[in-house]
Structures are given as C-alpha cells and as structure tokens.
Amino acid sequence: MAKITKDMLIGQLLQLNPNIAPILMREGMHCIGCPSSQMESLEEAAMVHGMDADVLVARLNNFLEAE
C-alpha cells in the first residue's frame, strides 16, 4: 500500500485514490479541481489553507489503511 507524504502532489493523491477528493474537500480544499492545484504539494496546499500538513497526512493515511 502506498503511503502519503507531504511532498506528494495533489494530482498524485487523486490518481492514487480518487476517494481522497471528498476528504480534501471536507478539510476545506475546495480548489482541488483547479488545474494549478494538481501540481501543488500537499504541504503547500495545507499551508495556503491554514492547515497542519502532518495532521492532514495522518488523516489521509488512516483513510487508506481503513479502505
């Protein structure tokens, strides 16, 4: 199973598992459909949205483990 890291691009995350999109949306990242966000790292996106990237990574990895 792949492990999500802060340096992964949003586009990579969505390719890894499209079901990650609703989680990011729920966390306030409503711009994930924007073409430029596809080339932004998870850490960069978290910073722009005032989130703790480590917490977000943990949530996403917990999701993947449970799925």
DSSP file (Angstrom, degrees, kcal/mol; ACC not computed):
  #  RESIDUE AA STRUCTURE BP1 BP2  ACC     N-H-->O    O-->H-N    N-H-->O    O-->H-N    TCO  KAPPA ALPHA  PHI   PSI    X-CA   Y-CA   Z-CA
    1    1 A M              0   0    0      0, 0.0     2,-0.1     0, 0.0    64,-0.0   0.000 360.0 360.0 360.0 138.2    0.0    0.0    0.0
    2    2 A A        -     0   0    0     14,-0.1     2,-0.5    62,-0.0    62,-0.0  -0.413 360.0-140.7 -71.9 147.8    1.2    3.5   -0.9
    3    3 A K        -     0   0    0     -2,-0.1     2,-0.3    61,-0.0    58,-0.0  -0.946  15.0-129.5-112.4 129.6    2.0    5.9    2.0
    4    4 A I        -     0   0    0     -2,-0.5     2,-0.3    53,-0.2    57,-0.1  -0.572  26.9-173.7 -79.7 138.4    1.1    9.5    1.6
    5    5 A T    >   -     0   0    0     -2,-0.3     3,-1.4     1,-0.0    37,-0.3  -0.874  37.0-110.7-127.6 162.9    3.7   12.1    2.3
    6    6 A K  T 3  S+     0   0    0     -2,-0.3    37,-2.4     1,-0.3    36,-0.4   0.769 113.9  58.8 -63.8 -26.7    3.6   15.9    2.5
    7    7 A D  T 3  S+     0   0    0     35,-0.2    -1,-0.3    34,-0.2     2,-0.1   0.493  79.7 110.6 -86.4  -1.3    5.7   16.3   -0.7
    8    8 A M  S <  S-     0   0    0     -3,-1.4    34,-2.5    33,-0.1    35,-0.2  -0.467  72.9-115.8 -71.4 144.5    3.2   14.4   -2.9
    9    9 A L  B  >  -A   41   0A   0     32,-0.3     4,-2.2    -2,-0.1     3,-0.3  -0.492  16.6-120.9 -78.6 149.6    1.3   16.5   -5.4
   10   10 A I  H  > S+     0   0    0     30,-2.8     4,-2.2    27,-0.5     5,-0.2   0.902 116.4  55.4 -55.9 -41.5   -2.4   16.8   -5.2
   11   11 A G  H  > S+     0   0    0     27,-1.6     4,-1.6    26,-0.3    -1,-0.2   0.882 106.0  50.8 -59.1 -39.5   -2.7   15.3   -8.6
   12   12 A Q  H  > S+     0   0    0     26,-0.3     4,-2.5    -3,-0.3    -1,-0.2   0.900 108.4  52.3 -64.4 -41.2   -0.7   12.3   -7.4
   13   13 A L  H  X S+     0   0    0     -4,-2.2     4,-2.2     1,-0.2     7,-0.2   0.916 109.7  48.1 -61.6 -43.2   -3.0   11.8   -4.5
   14   14 A L  H  < S+     0   0    0     -4,-2.2    -1,-0.2     1,-0.2    -2,-0.2   0.817 112.6  48.6 -70.5 -29.7   -6.1   11.9   -6.7
   15   15 A Q  H  < S+     0   0    0     -4,-1.6    -1,-0.2    -5,-0.2    -2,-0.2   0.870 108.7  54.7 -73.2 -37.2   -4.6    9.4   -9.0
   16   16 A L  H  < S-     0   0    0     -4,-2.5    -2,-0.2     1,-0.3    -1,-0.2   0.928 136.6 -10.7 -60.3 -46.2   -3.6    7.1   -6.1
   17   17 A N    ><  -     0   0    0     -4,-2.2     3,-2.2    -5,-0.2    -1,-0.3  -0.769  55.8-156.5-159.0 107.9   -7.2    7.1   -4.9
   18   18 A P  T >  S+     0   0    0      0, 0.0     3,-1.5     0, 0.0    -3,-0.1   0.731  91.4  74.2 -59.1 -21.6  -10.0    9.3   -6.2
   19   19 A N  T 3> S+     0   0    0      1,-0.3     4,-0.6     2,-0.2    -5,-0.1   0.530  79.1  74.9 -71.3  -3.6  -11.8    8.9   -3.0
   20   20 A I  H <> S+     0   0    0     -3,-2.2     4,-2.3    -7,-0.2     3,-0.4   0.773  78.9  75.8 -74.0 -26.9   -9.3   11.2   -1.4
   21   21 A A  H <> S+     0   0    0     -3,-1.5     4,-2.6    -4,-0.3     5,-0.2   0.905  92.0  49.4 -54.0 -49.0  -11.1   14.1   -3.1
   22   22 A P  H  > S+     0   0    0      0, 0.0     4,-2.4     0, 0.0    -1,-0.2   0.852 110.1  52.6 -62.5 -31.0  -14.0   14.2   -0.7
   23   23 A I  H  X S+     0   0    0     -4,-0.6     4,-1.6    -3,-0.4    -2,-0.2   0.937 110.5  46.2 -67.5 -46.0  -11.7   14.2    2.3
   24   24 A L  H  <>S+     0   0    0     -4,-2.3     5,-2.6     1,-0.2     4,-0.3   0.904 113.1  50.5 -63.0 -40.3   -9.7   17.1    0.9
   25   25 A M  H ><5S+     0   0    0     -4,-2.6     3,-1.6     1,-0.2    -2,-0.2   0.919 108.4  51.8 -62.5 -43.7  -12.9   19.0    0.2
   26   26 A R  H 3<5S+     0   0    0     -4,-2.4    -1,-0.2     1,-0.3    -2,-0.2   0.814 105.8  56.1 -62.3 -30.5  -14.2   18.3    3.7
   27   27 A E  T 3<5S-     0   0    0     -4,-1.6    -1,-0.3    -5,-0.1    -2,-0.2   0.508 129.6 -95.8 -81.0  -4.4  -10.9   19.7    5.0
   28   28 A G  T < 5S+     0   0    0     -3,-1.6     2,-1.5    -4,-0.3    -3,-0.2   0.472  85.2 129.5 106.2   3.4  -11.6   23.0    3.1
   29   29 A M    > < +     0   0    0     -5,-2.6     3,-0.9     1,-0.2    -1,-0.1  -0.595  18.9 156.1 -90.3  76.5   -9.6   22.4   -0.1
   30   30 A H  T 3   +     0   0    0     -2,-1.5     3,-0.4     1,-0.2    -1,-0.2   0.486  60.8  70.0 -80.9  -2.1  -12.4   23.3   -2.5
   31   31 A C  T >   +     0   0    0      1,-0.2     3,-2.0    -3,-0.1     6,-0.3   0.222  59.0 112.2 -98.8  14.6   -9.9   24.1   -5.2
   32   32 A I  T <  S+     0   0    0     -3,-0.9    -1,-0.2     1,-0.3    -2,-0.1   0.729  74.3  58.2 -64.7 -18.9   -8.7   20.6   -5.9
   33   33 A G  T 3  S+     0   0    0     -3,-0.4    -1,-0.3     4,-0.1    -2,-0.1   0.605  81.3 106.5 -82.4 -11.3  -10.4   20.6   -9.3
   34   34 A C  S X> S-     0   0    0     -3,-2.0     3,-0.9     1,-0.1     4,-0.8  -0.494  75.6-131.4 -69.0 132.6   -8.3   23.6  -10.4
   35   35 A P  G >4 S+     0   0    0      0, 0.0     3,-0.8     0, 0.0     4,-0.4   0.854 105.1  54.5 -55.0 -37.5   -5.6   22.7  -12.9
   36   36 A S  G >4 S+     0   0    0      1,-0.2     3,-1.2     2,-0.2    -4,-0.1   0.816  99.1  61.8 -69.7 -27.6   -2.9   24.5  -11.0
   37   37 A S  G X4 S+     0   0    0     -3,-0.9     3,-1.6    -6,-0.3   -27,-0.5   0.763  89.3  71.1 -68.7 -22.0   -3.7   22.7   -7.7
   38   38 A Q  G << S+     0   0    0     -4,-0.8   -27,-1.6    -3,-0.8   -26,-0.3   0.757 101.2  44.9 -64.3 -23.4   -2.8   19.4   -9.4
   39   39 A M  G <  S+     0   0    0     -3,-1.2     2,-0.4    -4,-0.4    -1,-0.3   0.213  94.0 100.3-105.0  13.9    0.9   20.5   -9.4
   40   40 A E  S <  S-     0   0    0     -3,-1.6   -30,-2.8     1,-0.0   -29,-0.2  -0.806  73.7-120.8-100.6 139.8    0.8   21.7   -5.8
   41   41 A S  B  >  -A    9   0A   0     -2,-0.4     4,-2.6   -32,-0.3   -32,-0.3  -0.363  22.3-115.6 -74.0 159.5    2.2   19.6   -3.0
   42   42 A L  H  > S+     0   0    0    -34,-2.5     4,-2.5   -36,-0.4   -35,-0.2   0.882 118.4  52.8 -60.8 -38.3    0.0   18.5   -0.1
   43   43 A E  H  > S+     0   0    0    -37,-2.4     4,-2.3   -35,-0.2    -1,-0.2   0.915 109.8  47.3 -64.5 -43.4    2.2   20.6    2.2
   44   44 A E  H  > S+     0   0    0    -38,-0.3     4,-2.4     2,-0.2    -2,-0.2   0.919 113.2  48.5 -63.7 -43.7    1.9   23.7    0.0
   45   45 A A  H  X S+     0   0    0     -4,-2.6     4,-1.8     1,-0.2    -2,-0.2   0.903 111.1  50.5 -64.3 -41.0   -1.9   23.3   -0.2
   46   46 A A  H  <>S+     0   0    0     -4,-2.5     5,-3.3    -5,-0.2     4,-0.3   0.919 110.4  49.7 -62.3 -43.5   -2.1   22.8    3.5
   47   47 A M  H ><5S+     0   0    0     -4,-2.3     3,-1.4     1,-0.2    -2,-0.2   0.928 109.6  50.6 -62.0 -45.7   -0.1   25.9    4.2
   48   48 A V  H 3<5S+     0   0    0     -4,-2.4    -1,-0.2     1,-0.3    -2,-0.2   0.847 115.0  44.3 -60.4 -34.3   -2.3   28.0    1.8
   49   49 A H  T 3<5S-     0   0    0     -4,-1.8    -1,-0.3    -5,-0.2    -2,-0.2   0.301 116.1-112.6 -96.6   8.9   -5.4   26.8    3.6
   50   50 A G  T < 5 +     0   0    0     -3,-1.4     2,-0.3    -4,-0.3    -3,-0.2   0.842  70.0 138.1  67.7  34.7   -4.0   27.2    7.1
   51   51 A M      < -     0   0    0     -5,-3.3     2,-0.7    -6,-0.1    -1,-0.2  -0.741  62.3-110.3-110.5 158.8   -3.9   23.5    7.9
   52   52 A D     >  -     0   0    0     -2,-0.3     4,-2.1     1,-0.2     3,-0.3  -0.806  25.2-154.9 -85.0 113.9   -1.3   21.4    9.7
   53   53 A A  H  > S+     0   0    0     -2,-0.7     4,-2.7     1,-0.2     5,-0.2   0.848  91.5  56.0 -61.4 -35.5    0.1   19.2    6.9
   54   54 A D  H  > S+     0   0    0      2,-0.2     4,-2.2     1,-0.2    -1,-0.2   0.892 107.9  47.9 -65.8 -38.8    1.2   16.5    9.3
   55   55 A V  H  > S+     0   0    0     -3,-0.3     4,-2.3     2,-0.2    -2,-0.2   0.915 112.7  49.0 -66.1 -42.9   -2.4   16.1   10.6
   56   56 A L  H  X S+     0   0    0     -4,-2.1     4,-2.5     2,-0.2    -2,-0.2   0.909 110.2  50.6 -63.9 -43.1   -3.7   16.0    7.1
   57   57 A V  H  X S+     0   0    0     -4,-2.7     4,-2.7     1,-0.2     5,-0.2   0.922 110.4  50.4 -59.7 -44.8   -1.2   13.4    6.1
   58   58 A A  H  X S+     0   0    0     -4,-2.2     4,-2.3     1,-0.2    -2,-0.2   0.913 110.7  49.1 -61.9 -42.7   -2.2   11.3    9.1
   59   59 A R  H  X S+     0   0    0     -4,-2.3     4,-2.1     2,-0.2    -1,-0.2   0.917 112.9  46.9 -62.8 -43.4   -5.9   11.5    8.2
   60   60 A L  H  X S+     0   0    0     -4,-2.5     4,-2.3     2,-0.2    -2,-0.2   0.903 112.8  48.4 -67.6 -41.0   -5.3   10.5    4.6
   61   61 A N  H  X S+     0   0    0     -4,-2.7     4,-2.3     2,-0.2    -1,-0.2   0.879 109.9  52.6 -67.2 -36.5   -3.1    7.6    5.5
   62   62 A N  H  X S+     0   0    0     -4,-2.3     4,-2.1    -5,-0.2    -2,-0.2   0.904 108.8  51.4 -62.8 -40.4   -5.7    6.4    8.1
   63   63 A F  H  X S+     0   0    0     -4,-2.1     4,-1.5     1,-0.2    -2,-0.2   0.939 110.5  47.4 -59.6 -48.3   -8.3    6.6    5.3
   64   64 A L  H  < S+     0   0    0     -4,-2.3    -2,-0.2     1,-0.2    -1,-0.2   0.882 111.6  50.8 -63.5 -37.7   -6.1    4.5    3.0
   65   65 A E  H  < S+     0   0    0     -4,-2.3    -1,-0.2     1,-0.2    -2,-0.2   0.879 111.9  47.1 -66.4 -37.3   -5.4    1.9    5.7
   66   66 A A  H  <        0   0    0     -4,-2.1    -1,-0.2     1,-0.2    -2,-0.2   0.736 360.0 360.0 -76.5 -22.8   -9.1    1.6    6.6
   67   67 A E     <        0   0    0     -4,-1.5    -1,-0.2    -5,-0.2    -2,-0.2   0.490 360.0 360.0 -76.2 360.0  -10.1    1.2    3.0
